[in-house]
Amino acid sequence: MSTPRFLTLPPGVSTEQIETPVGSFAVLEALPVSGVAERWPALLVPGFTGSKEDFIAVLQTLAQAGRRVVAVDMRGQYETPGPDDPEAYTCEALGADIEAIAAAVGQGEPVHLLGHSFGGLVARETVLNGMVKLASFTLMSSGPAGIIGPREKAGRVMLAEMPELGIDYMWANRMEPEALQAGVPDDIVAFLRKRLLANHPTALMSMGREVLEAADRVAELAGCGLDILVLYGEHDDGWPPLLQAEMARRLGADCVVVPGSVHSPAVEAPETTAAALTRFWNAAESRMLQQHG
């Protein structure tokens, strides 16, 4: 799970609700503090057990480049409620939600779509469905198929234990000790607990299965016609860096390795990450405008 280093909203960032035909979604919206949002907007999708707050550190910088930037809680995550139906939390169903949110954010303009970790697998479905106007697609610390390595093992333990022991047990016996051992400040630990327990239990179980069992759809994605960026930390402990580099090659995508970062570049190296995203988004915009000039 991504661990924000601060929770105070920067200038220009506010908590909002986005209304769509498929429901209301909690978001953080960032607008330029000075100047106007003259560039196409961006939509940021968090990972499994994450939330919109995972992007707090990059929102102001991204917006100040001249665009509206929206980070969302997916259905069943933190401050966006969800139903008891496990089918509401498949990558396909969540991808349809992101499609509706992107349409609301874009309001007729193309949208730069970014998915972090599990959010990348979800946003990939939005891209492949091809029903909303997109300007580019970024896979941040995500992979070609289900997650592998240490995070896969942790996910399978969670899926085995949670139905019988519950979310409170997972927090008290696994996630809280890990956070305390890592020296996470008390206020952030309190937020992590509040966020985890606010997740719909069915969403956690269903998303957990999805992030472990997702199929490889890179060949399909390679034909989507969008500019694609693969961005990840040099020490990523989710999908291995070499696997993500190979995915970028298969996609013919731009590839950015964030020095010193692990699985959450937006938290661990926000300025480097924001600069890379802004460069990529601006270039993708310019190419699209030239093509449709």
N, C-alpha and C positions, 0 to 999 in steps of 0.2 A: 504494500500500500504506500502511496506517495504521502510524504509528511511535510506539509507546508512549514516554512520557517517563520512566518508571521501571518497574522490574520487581519490586521488593520487594512482596510481598503485604501489603496492609493488615491490621489486626486484623479477625478475623472471616472472612477469606477464605482458602480452602484449595484445593489441587489434589486433584481426585477423579476417579473413573471412574463413569459412569452406565451401568448394564447395561439393555439393551432386547432385545426379541425379534429385532431386526435387527443387533445387535452392541453392542460396548462403545465409549463415546465419552469422550474426555478433556474435563474441564470445570474451570472455576473456580467454586467454590460460595461464596457470601457469605451469612452469617447475621448477625442483629443482635448487636452486641457487648454491648448491654444490652437487657433486655426480651425479648419473644418474637416469633416470626414469626406474627403473628395475621392478616395480610393475605394475599391470594392471591399465589402465586409468579410470578416472571418468568423468561423464557428469552430470552437474547440471542444472535443469530446473526451472525457476522462476515462480512466481505466477501471478495472474491477476493484471494488472496495474504495474507489476514489470519489472525487466530487469536483465541482467547479472551482473550489478553493485551491486545487492543485496548480492552477494557472495564475494565482494572484501575483506572483513575482514578475510575470512577463506582460501583464495586461496593459499597464500604463505605457510601457515602452512601445508595444505593438500599436496601440491606439495613436500614440503621438506621431507615428509615421503617416497619419492621415486617414485612418480607417476606423470604423466601428468594429469592435471585437467582442464576441459573446462566448462565454464558457458556460456549459450547461450541466445540470444534474440529469442523467438519464432517468427514465421511468423506474421507480423503485429504489433510486439512489437518494440518500440524504434528505433533501428538502423537496423532492418531487415524489408524490405518492404513487403507488402502483397496485394492481389487483392481485388476487390470490392465484390467478391462472399462470402456471409456469410457462405456457406458450407465449406469454407477453414479453418474455425476457430472452428469447432466442436472438441470435445475431440478426436474423432476417426481420423479426418484429421490431427490434430496437433500431435497426437500420431504416425501417419505414418511419419510425418516430423522428429520427434525425433528418430524414427527407422533408418532413412537414416543418420541422424547426428551421431548416435551412431556407425553405421557401418563405417563411415568415421573416427571417433575418434579412434575406436578400431583397424582398419586396420588388422583384423583377430584375434585380441585378445579379450577376454571377457571384457565388460565394466561395471563398477559400476554405476548404474543409480539412480539419486536422483531427486525427484520432490517436490518443496515447494508449499504448499497451492494448488491453482488451478493447478500448475505444477504437483502435485502428481496425480490428476485425469487424466491429459494428459499422463504422463509417465506410469500410470497403463494400458492404452490402448496399449502402446508399449510392455509392459510385456505380456499382455494377447494375443497379436497377435503372439508372439513367433517366429518372423522372424529374429531376430538379437541376436547375442551371448552376453548374459549378465552374469556378475559375481555376482551381488546382486541388490536389490532394496530397496531404502529408501524413506519412506513417511515422510516428514518433515512438521509438522503443517498442515497436511491434514486430510481428513476424509473418511468415508465409502461411502458417497453420497453427495448431494448438501449441501452447507454451511448453517448454521443456526445461530440464535441469532442476535446480533447487526449488524454483517457484512452482514447478509442476508437482514435485513431491509435497510441498506445503499445501497446495491446492487439493491434492487427493486426501491428505490427512483431514483437512477442513470438511470436505464432503462426507468423509466417513464418520466424523465425530459430531457434526452440527445437528443432524436430525435427532439424535438422542440427547446430546448435552446442551445444545442451544448456543445462541450468539454470546450470551453473558459469559459462558464458560470459555469460549474461544478468546474473548477479550482478556479475561482475568488470567488465563493460563498460558496464553501464547503471545498475543499482540501487545498487551500492556508490559509484560516483562521485557520484551524485545525493545520497546520504545524507551523504557527506563534505562536499560543497559546501554542504549545508544546515546543517552544523555539528552533526550528530548525534553524541553522545558515543560513545566507543569501545565501552563495554559494550553500548550499544543497537545499534550497528552489528554487533557480534558476534552478538547475538541475532537481528537481522534476517537475517543470513547463515545461521545455524543453522536458523531457521524456514523460510526459502525452500527450502533444500536438503533439508529433511525432508518437504516436500510430495511426494506421489506425482506423477511426471512426467505420467502420463496424466490425473490430476486437474487439473493446471494447464492442460493443453491443452484438455480438455473444458470445464472451468469458463470458460476464456477465450473459447471459442466461444459458450457460453451467455450470458455477460454482454454479448457483442456482438450477438447475434442474437435475444434474447428478444422475444416478441411483446407487443403492448399488450393487457393484460387488465384495464384499469381499469374498463370497463363491467361486467364480471363481478364484480369485487371490490366495486363500489359496492352490489351487492345482497346482500352477505354477512351483513348484520344486526349486525355488530360496530361498536363505537366504534373509529374509526381516527384516528391522529395522523400527520401528515406533518411531520417535523422535519429541518432542514438548515441548514448554515452560510450566512451571507449572501454569502460569496465562493466557494461550492462550484464546483470545477473538474471535477466529474464531470457529472452531469445539471445543466443550468443552473438557477439558482434560479427563474427565471420559469416554466420547464417544471414544476418541482416544485410551485410555487404553483398552476399550472393543474391539475395532477393532484389536488391537495387539493380544489380547487373541484369537479372532476368527481366526486370521491368523497364530497363533502359532509363532508369530514374537518376536524378541528382542524388548524391550521397554526402551527408555531413556527419562527421564523427566529432562529438563534443568532448574536448579534453577534460579529464578529471571527473567526468560525470558517470553515474551508474545507470539506474533505470528511470530516473526522473529529471531529465535535463532542464525542464522549466523551473524546477525547484533548485537543483544543484548548480546550475550555471545559467541563470536567467538572462544575463546580458548577451552572452555568446549565442544562446538559443534564439532570443528575440531578434538579434542582428541577422542570423542565418535565415530565419523565417521571413523577415522583411525583405531581404535581398531576393529570396526565391519568389515571394508573392509579387513583388514589383516587376520582376522579369517575366513571370507568367502572365501578368496583366498586360504588359507591353506586347508580348507575342500574340495574345488573343486579340487585342485591339488591332494589331497590324493585319492579322489574318482576316478579320471581319471589317477592316478599315473602310 
